[in-house]
Amino acid sequence: MEEKIIEVIDGIRPYLILEGGDIEFVKYEDNFVYVKVSGHCNTCDMLGTEINEGIYNLLKEEIPDLEGVINISI
């Protein structure tokens, strides 16, 4: 399961890095993916939307039981 999550996150990372940010996988627990967002992305007004719609939807395609994505760097 973690390999799938890391694969999806690694696909997102180049786009975030271009914007001055980054994301890293922390853990998968109780159907939630925990990530750490850093750089400019961590202070972006759109962070909540990006996590709740963008990253969540990409991960949900691979993990149907996924309930949410939580940014632990807040």
Jmol script that loads the backbone (N, CA, C; Angstrom):
load data "model"
ATOM      1  N   MET A   1       0.830  -1.193   0.000  1.00  0.00           N
ATOM      2  CA  MET A   1       0.000   0.000   0.000  1.00  0.00           C
ATOM      3  C   MET A   1       0.874   1.257   0.000  1.00  0.00           C
ATOM      4  N   GLU A   2       1.882   1.274   0.857  1.00  0.00           N
ATOM      5  CA  GLU A   2       2.739   2.454   0.950  1.00  0.00           C
ATOM      6  C   GLU A   2       3.459   2.728  -0.361  1.00  0.00           C
ATOM      7  N   GLU A   3       3.815   1.670  -1.103  1.00  0.00           N
ATOM      8  CA  GLU A   3       4.494   1.864  -2.388  1.00  0.00           C
ATOM      9  C   GLU A   3       3.599   2.603  -3.374  1.00  0.00           C
ATOM     10  N   LYS A   4       2.313   2.270  -3.400  1.00  0.00           N
ATOM     11  CA  LYS A   4       1.360   2.961  -4.275  1.00  0.00           C
ATOM     12  C   LYS A   4       1.252   4.432  -3.891  1.00  0.00           C
ATOM     13  N   ILE A   5       1.163   4.693  -2.604  1.00  0.00           N
ATOM     14  CA  ILE A   5       1.043   6.068  -2.112  1.00  0.00           C
ATOM     15  C   ILE A   5       2.277   6.875  -2.498  1.00  0.00           C
ATOM     16  N   ILE A   6       3.437   6.312  -2.265  1.00  0.00           N
ATOM     17  CA  ILE A   6       4.688   7.013  -2.583  1.00  0.00           C
ATOM     18  C   ILE A   6       4.789   7.257  -4.087  1.00  0.00           C
ATOM     19  N   GLU A   7       4.345   6.315  -4.886  1.00  0.00           N
ATOM     20  CA  GLU A   7       4.369   6.477  -6.339  1.00  0.00           C
ATOM     21  C   GLU A   7       3.503   7.665  -6.767  1.00  0.00           C
ATOM     22  N   VAL A   8       2.314   7.770  -6.196  1.00  0.00           N
ATOM     23  CA  VAL A   8       1.417   8.898  -6.529  1.00  0.00           C
ATOM     24  C   VAL A   8       2.039  10.211  -6.062  1.00  0.00           C
ATOM     25  N   ILE A   9       2.549  10.240  -4.852  1.00  0.00           N
ATOM     26  CA  ILE A   9       3.155  11.462  -4.317  1.00  0.00           C
ATOM     27  C   ILE A   9       4.383  11.863  -5.124  1.00  0.00           C
ATOM     28  N   ASP A  10       5.189  10.882  -5.527  1.00  0.00           N
ATOM     29  CA  ASP A  10       6.363  11.190  -6.349  1.00  0.00           C
ATOM     30  C   ASP A  10       5.965  11.769  -7.699  1.00  0.00           C
ATOM     31  N   GLY A  11       4.780  11.426  -8.181  1.00  0.00           N
ATOM     32  CA  GLY A  11       4.271  12.007  -9.425  1.00  0.00           C
ATOM     33  C   GLY A  11       3.830  13.449  -9.261  1.00  0.00           C
ATOM     34  N   ILE A  12       3.446  13.821  -8.066  1.00  0.00           N
ATOM     35  CA  ILE A  12       2.986  15.185  -7.767  1.00  0.00           C
ATOM     36  C   ILE A  12       4.166  16.111  -7.453  1.00  0.00           C
ATOM     37  N   ARG A  13       5.187  15.571  -6.835  1.00  0.00           N
ATOM     38  CA  ARG A  13       6.307  16.369  -6.325  1.00  0.00           C
ATOM     39  C   ARG A  13       6.929  17.331  -7.344  1.00  0.00           C
ATOM     40  N   PRO A  14       7.198  16.907  -8.577  1.00  0.00           N
ATOM     41  CA  PRO A  14       7.837  17.847  -9.516  1.00  0.00           C
ATOM     42  C   PRO A  14       7.038  19.137  -9.721  1.00  0.00           C
ATOM     43  N   TYR A  15       5.725  19.032  -9.721  1.00  0.00           N
ATOM     44  CA  TYR A  15       4.875  20.214  -9.895  1.00  0.00           C
ATOM     45  C   TYR A  15       4.950  21.130  -8.683  1.00  0.00           C
ATOM     46  N   LEU A  16       4.988  20.544  -7.511  1.00  0.00           N
ATOM     47  CA  LEU A  16       5.098  21.350  -6.297  1.00  0.00           C
ATOM     48  C   LEU A  16       6.481  22.002  -6.191  1.00  0.00           C
ATOM     49  N   ILE A  17       7.503  21.269  -6.566  1.00  0.00           N
ATOM     50  CA  ILE A  17       8.861  21.801  -6.519  1.00  0.00           C
ATOM     51  C   ILE A  17       9.004  23.002  -7.450  1.00  0.00           C
ATOM     52  N   LEU A  18       8.353  22.947  -8.609  1.00  0.00           N
ATOM     53  CA  LEU A  18       8.372  24.087  -9.536  1.00  0.00           C
ATOM     54  C   LEU A  18       7.777  25.343  -8.913  1.00  0.00           C
ATOM     55  N   GLU A  19       6.856  25.154  -7.983  1.00  0.00           N
ATOM     56  CA  GLU A  19       6.198  26.281  -7.310  1.00  0.00           C
ATOM     57  C   GLU A  19       6.891  26.656  -5.999  1.00  0.00           C
ATOM     58  N   GLY A  20       8.020  26.004  -5.714  1.00  0.00           N
ATOM     59  CA  GLY A  20       8.765  26.329  -4.502  1.00  0.00           C
ATOM     60  C   GLY A  20       8.343  25.545  -3.275  1.00  0.00           C
ATOM     61  N   GLY A  21       7.632  24.467  -3.484  1.00  0.00           N
ATOM     62  CA  GLY A  21       7.172  23.654  -2.366  1.00  0.00           C
ATOM     63  C   GLY A  21       7.611  22.213  -2.504  1.00  0.00           C
ATOM     64  N   ASP A  22       7.102  21.386  -1.635  1.00  0.00           N
ATOM     65  CA  ASP A  22       7.403  19.962  -1.682  1.00  0.00           C
ATOM     66  C   ASP A  22       6.385  19.217  -0.822  1.00  0.00           C
ATOM     67  N   ILE A  23       6.339  17.910  -0.993  1.00  0.00           N
ATOM     68  CA  ILE A  23       5.458  17.052  -0.202  1.00  0.00           C
ATOM     69  C   ILE A  23       6.183  15.740   0.047  1.00  0.00           C
ATOM     70  N   GLU A  24       6.005  15.197   1.239  1.00  0.00           N
ATOM     71  CA  GLU A  24       6.593  13.894   1.524  1.00  0.00           C
ATOM     72  C   GLU A  24       5.581  13.032   2.259  1.00  0.00           C
ATOM     73  N   PHE A  25       5.622  11.753   1.967  1.00  0.00           N
ATOM     74  CA  PHE A  25       4.770  10.778   2.631  1.00  0.00           C
ATOM     75  C   PHE A  25       5.301  10.528   4.030  1.00  0.00           C
ATOM     76  N   VAL A  26       4.411  10.514   5.019  1.00  0.00           N
ATOM     77  CA  VAL A  26       4.796  10.251   6.397  1.00  0.00           C
ATOM     78  C   VAL A  26       4.341   8.851   6.809  1.00  0.00           C
ATOM     79  N   LYS A  27       3.026   8.588   6.658  1.00  0.00           N
ATOM     80  CA  LYS A  27       2.520   7.266   7.027  1.00  0.00           C
ATOM     81  C   LYS A  27       1.116   7.071   6.469  1.00  0.00           C
ATOM     82  N   TYR A  28       0.706   5.819   6.461  1.00  0.00           N
ATOM     83  CA  TYR A  28      -0.662   5.440   6.116  1.00  0.00           C
ATOM     84  C   TYR A  28      -1.223   4.692   7.317  1.00  0.00           C
ATOM     85  N   GLU A  29      -2.309   5.220   7.886  1.00  0.00           N
ATOM     86  CA  GLU A  29      -2.854   4.635   9.111  1.00  0.00           C
ATOM     87  C   GLU A  29      -4.361   4.844   9.165  1.00  0.00           C
ATOM     88  N   ASP A  30      -5.086   3.792   9.451  1.00  0.00           N
ATOM     89  CA  ASP A  30      -6.545   3.860   9.619  1.00  0.00           C
ATOM     90  C   ASP A  30      -7.237   4.519   8.429  1.00  0.00           C
ATOM     91  N   ASN A  31      -6.805   4.166   7.233  1.00  0.00           N
ATOM     92  CA  ASN A  31      -7.365   4.675   5.975  1.00  0.00           C
ATOM     93  C   ASN A  31      -7.126   6.172   5.752  1.00  0.00           C
ATOM     94  N   PHE A  32      -6.124   6.723   6.406  1.00  0.00           N
ATOM     95  CA  PHE A  32      -5.720   8.106   6.181  1.00  0.00           C
ATOM     96  C   PHE A  32      -4.256   8.134   5.762  1.00  0.00           C
ATOM     97  N   VAL A  33      -3.954   9.009   4.807  1.00  0.00           N
ATOM     98  CA  VAL A  33      -2.571   9.229   4.390  1.00  0.00           C
ATOM     99  C   VAL A  33      -2.099  10.511   5.066  1.00  0.00           C
ATOM    100  N   TYR A  34      -0.967  10.433   5.728  1.00  0.00           N
ATOM    101  CA  TYR A  34      -0.366  11.582   6.393  1.00  0.00           C
ATOM    102  C   TYR A  34       0.813  12.053   5.558  1.00  0.00           C
ATOM    103  N   VAL A  35       0.821  13.345   5.246  1.00  0.00           N
ATOM    104  CA  VAL A  35       1.887  13.929   4.442  1.00  0.00           C
ATOM    105  C   VAL A  35       2.443  15.144   5.165  1.00  0.00           C
ATOM    106  N   LYS A  36       3.610  15.566   4.731  1.00  0.00           N
ATOM    107  CA  LYS A  36       4.207  16.795   5.239  1.00  0.00           C
ATOM    108  C   LYS A  36       4.473  17.687   4.036  1.00  0.00           C
ATOM    109  N   VAL A  37       3.784  18.807   3.997  1.00  0.00           N
ATOM    110  CA  VAL A  37       3.941  19.776   2.919  1.00  0.00           C
ATOM    111  C   VAL A  37       4.888  20.858   3.411  1.00  0.00           C
ATOM    112  N   SER A  38       5.813  21.268   2.550  1.00  0.00           N
ATOM    113  CA  SER A  38       6.800  22.263   2.972  1.00  0.00           C
ATOM    114  C   SER A  38       7.008  23.318   1.891  1.00  0.00           C
ATOM    115  N   GLY A  39       7.791  24.317   2.229  1.00  0.00           N
ATOM    116  CA  GLY A  39       8.091  25.394   1.296  1.00  0.00           C
ATOM    117  C   GLY A  39       6.902  26.303   1.070  1.00  0.00           C
ATOM    118  N   HIS A  40       6.843  26.885  -0.105  1.00  0.00           N
ATOM    119  CA  HIS A  40       5.758  27.813  -0.429  1.00  0.00           C
ATOM    120  C   HIS A  40       4.388  27.148  -0.375  1.00  0.00           C
ATOM    121  N   CYS A  41       4.330  25.868  -0.651  1.00  0.00           N
ATOM    122  CA  CYS A  41       3.043  25.173  -0.628  1.00  0.00           C
ATOM    123  C   CYS A  41       2.424  25.165   0.760  1.00  0.00           C
ATOM    124  N   ASN A  42       3.246  25.157   1.788  1.00  0.00           N
ATOM    125  CA  ASN A  42       2.739  25.112   3.157  1.00  0.00           C
ATOM    126  C   ASN A  42       2.028  26.400   3.553  1.00  0.00           C
ATOM    127  N   THR A  43       2.344  27.498   2.889  1.00  0.00           N
ATOM    128  CA  THR A  43       1.711  28.777   3.213  1.00  0.00           C
ATOM    129  C   THR A  43       0.712  29.222   2.145  1.00  0.00           C
ATOM    130  N   CYS A  44       0.477  28.376   1.163  1.00  0.00           N
ATOM    131  CA  CYS A  44      -0.423  28.713   0.059  1.00  0.00           C
ATOM    132  C   CYS A  44      -1.879  28.702   0.524  1.00  0.00           C
ATOM    133  N   ASP A  45      -2.652  29.683   0.078  1.00  0.00           N
ATOM    134  CA  ASP A  45      -4.071  29.752   0.418  1.00  0.00           C
ATOM    135  C   ASP A  45      -4.863  28.570  -0.145  1.00  0.00           C
ATOM    136  N   MET A  46      -4.339  27.939  -1.184  1.00  0.00           N
ATOM    137  CA  MET A  46      -5.032  26.838  -1.847  1.00  0.00           C
ATOM    138  C   MET A  46      -4.642  25.466  -1.279  1.00  0.00           C
ATOM    139  N   LEU A  47      -3.824  25.427  -0.261  1.00  0.00           N
ATOM    140  CA  LEU A  47      -3.325  24.150   0.266  1.00  0.00           C
ATOM    141  C   LEU A  47      -4.456  23.209   0.656  1.00  0.00           C
ATOM    142  N   GLY A  48      -5.424  23.693   1.377  1.00  0.00           N
ATOM    143  CA  GLY A  48      -6.539  22.840   1.791  1.00  0.00           C
ATOM    144  C   GLY A  48      -7.280  22.254   0.612  1.00  0.00           C
ATOM    145  N   THR A  49      -7.516  23.066  -0.394  1.00  0.00           N
ATOM    146  CA  THR A  49      -8.198  22.596  -1.598  1.00  0.00           C
ATOM    147  C   THR A  49      -7.346  21.584  -2.334  1.00  0.00           C
ATOM    148  N   GLU A  50      -6.060  21.871  -2.460  1.00  0.00           N
ATOM    149  CA  GLU A  50      -5.162  20.952  -3.160  1.00  0.00           C
ATOM    150  C   GLU A  50      -5.104  19.602  -2.465  1.00  0.00           C
ATOM    151  N   ILE A  51      -5.045  19.602  -1.157  1.00  0.00           N
ATOM    152  CA  ILE A  51      -4.987  18.330  -0.421  1.00  0.00           C
ATOM    153  C   ILE A  51      -6.334  17.620  -0.492  1.00  0.00           C
ATOM    154  N   ASN A  52      -7.420  18.330  -0.221  1.00  0.00           N
ATOM    155  CA  ASN A  52      -8.731  17.702  -0.139  1.00  0.00           C
ATOM    156  C   ASN A  52      -9.313  17.301  -1.482  1.00  0.00           C
ATOM    157  N   GLU A  53      -8.929  17.973  -2.542  1.00  0.00           N
ATOM    158  CA  GLU A  53      -9.479  17.634  -3.847  1.00  0.00           C
ATOM    159  C   GLU A  53      -8.431  17.002  -4.750  1.00  0.00           C
ATOM    160  N   GLY A  54      -7.303  17.649  -4.911  1.00  0.00           N
ATOM    161  CA  GLY A  54      -6.286  17.165  -5.835  1.00  0.00           C
ATOM    162  C   GLY A  54      -5.589  15.903  -5.373  1.00  0.00           C
ATOM    163  N   ILE A  55      -4.865  15.980  -4.292  1.00  0.00           N
ATOM    164  CA  ILE A  55      -4.067  14.851  -3.806  1.00  0.00           C
ATOM    165  C   ILE A  55      -4.975  13.713  -3.351  1.00  0.00           C
ATOM    166  N   TYR A  56      -6.016  14.038  -2.646  1.00  0.00           N
ATOM    167  CA  TYR A  56      -6.960  13.014  -2.185  1.00  0.00           C
ATOM    168  C   TYR A  56      -7.535  12.236  -3.368  1.00  0.00           C
ATOM    169  N   ASN A  57      -7.993  12.938  -4.402  1.00  0.00           N
ATOM    170  CA  ASN A  57      -8.604  12.259  -5.549  1.00  0.00           C
ATOM    171  C   ASN A  57      -7.608  11.371  -6.274  1.00  0.00           C
ATOM    172  N   LEU A  58      -6.371  11.820  -6.412  1.00  0.00           N
ATOM    173  CA  LEU A  58      -5.354  10.986  -7.056  1.00  0.00           C
ATOM    174  C   LEU A  58      -5.088   9.720  -6.246  1.00  0.00           C
ATOM    175  N   LEU A  59      -4.979   9.875  -4.945  1.00  0.00           N
ATOM    176  CA  LEU A  59      -4.732   8.717  -4.086  1.00  0.00           C
ATOM    177  C   LEU A  59      -5.948   7.794  -4.008  1.00  0.00           C
ATOM    178  N   LYS A  60      -7.134   8.363  -4.045  1.00  0.00           N
ATOM    179  CA  LYS A  60      -8.379   7.581  -3.952  1.00  0.00           C
ATOM    180  C   LYS A  60      -8.509   6.616  -5.127  1.00  0.00           C
ATOM    181  N   GLU A  61      -7.967   6.978  -6.284  1.00  0.00           N
ATOM    182  CA  GLU A  61      -7.988   6.083  -7.437  1.00  0.00           C
ATOM    183  C   GLU A  61      -7.203   4.802  -7.152  1.00  0.00           C
ATOM    184  N   GLU A  62      -6.153   4.919  -6.379  1.00  0.00           N
ATOM    185  CA  GLU A  62      -5.315   3.766  -6.044  1.00  0.00           C
ATOM    186  C   GLU A  62      -5.762   3.064  -4.765  1.00  0.00           C
ATOM    187  N   ILE A  63      -6.394   3.815  -3.869  1.00  0.00           N
ATOM    188  CA  ILE A  63      -6.788   3.277  -2.562  1.00  0.00           C
ATOM    189  C   ILE A  63      -8.271   3.592  -2.343  1.00  0.00           C
ATOM    190  N   PRO A  64      -9.155   2.742  -2.820  1.00  0.00           N
ATOM    191  CA  PRO A  64     -10.595   3.024  -2.724  1.00  0.00           C
ATOM    192  C   PRO A  64     -11.102   3.262  -1.303  1.00  0.00           C
ATOM    193  N   ASP A  65     -10.458   2.660  -0.302  1.00  0.00           N
ATOM    194  CA  ASP A  65     -10.907   2.812   1.086  1.00  0.00           C
ATOM    195  C   ASP A  65     -10.391   4.080   1.759  1.00  0.00           C
ATOM    196  N   LEU A  66      -9.616   4.871   1.040  1.00  0.00           N
ATOM    197  CA  LEU A  66      -9.027   6.078   1.613  1.00  0.00           C
ATOM    198  C   LEU A  66     -10.101   7.029   2.119  1.00  0.00           C
ATOM    199  N   GLU A  67      -9.905   7.513   3.341  1.00  0.00           N
ATOM    200  CA  GLU A  67     -10.881   8.434   3.943  1.00  0.00           C
ATOM    201  C   GLU A  67     -10.408   9.880   3.934  1.00  0.00           C
ATOM    202  N   GLY A  68      -9.086  10.101   3.809  1.00  0.00           N
ATOM    203  CA  GLY A  68      -8.617  11.476   3.792  1.00  0.00           C
ATOM    204  C   GLY A  68      -7.110  11.560   3.741  1.00  0.00           C
ATOM    205  N   VAL A  69      -6.646  12.784   3.497  1.00  0.00           N
ATOM    206  CA  VAL A  69      -5.218  13.100   3.482  1.00  0.00           C
ATOM    207  C   VAL A  69      -5.017  14.200   4.520  1.00  0.00           C
ATOM    208  N   ILE A  70      -4.063  13.989   5.409  1.00  0.00           N
ATOM    209  CA  ILE A  70      -3.820  14.937   6.506  1.00  0.00           C
ATOM    210  C   ILE A  70      -2.416  15.479   6.398  1.00  0.00           C
ATOM    211  N   ASN A  71      -2.309  16.810   6.366  1.00  0.00           N
ATOM    212  CA  ASN A  71      -1.015  17.482   6.354  1.00  0.00           C
ATOM    213  C   ASN A  71      -0.583  17.702   7.792  1.00  0.00           C
ATOM    214  N   ILE A  72       0.508  17.067   8.196  1.00  0.00           N
ATOM    215  CA  ILE A  72       0.946  17.173   9.597  1.00  0.00           C
ATOM    216  C   ILE A  72       1.845  18.365   9.830  1.00  0.00           C
ATOM    217  N   SER A  73       2.178  19.127   8.789  1.00  0.00           N
ATOM    218  CA  SER A  73       3.083  20.262   8.985  1.00  0.00           C
ATOM    219  C   SER A  73       2.366  21.538   9.387  1.00  0.00           C
ATOM    220  N   ILE A  74       1.055  21.465   9.574  1.00  0.00           N
ATOM    221  CA  ILE A  74       0.288  22.649   9.976  1.00  0.00           C
ATOM    222  C   ILE A  74       0.368  22.807  11.471  1.00  0.00           C
TER     223      ILE A  74
END
end "model"
wireframe off; spacefill off
backbone 0.3
color backbone group
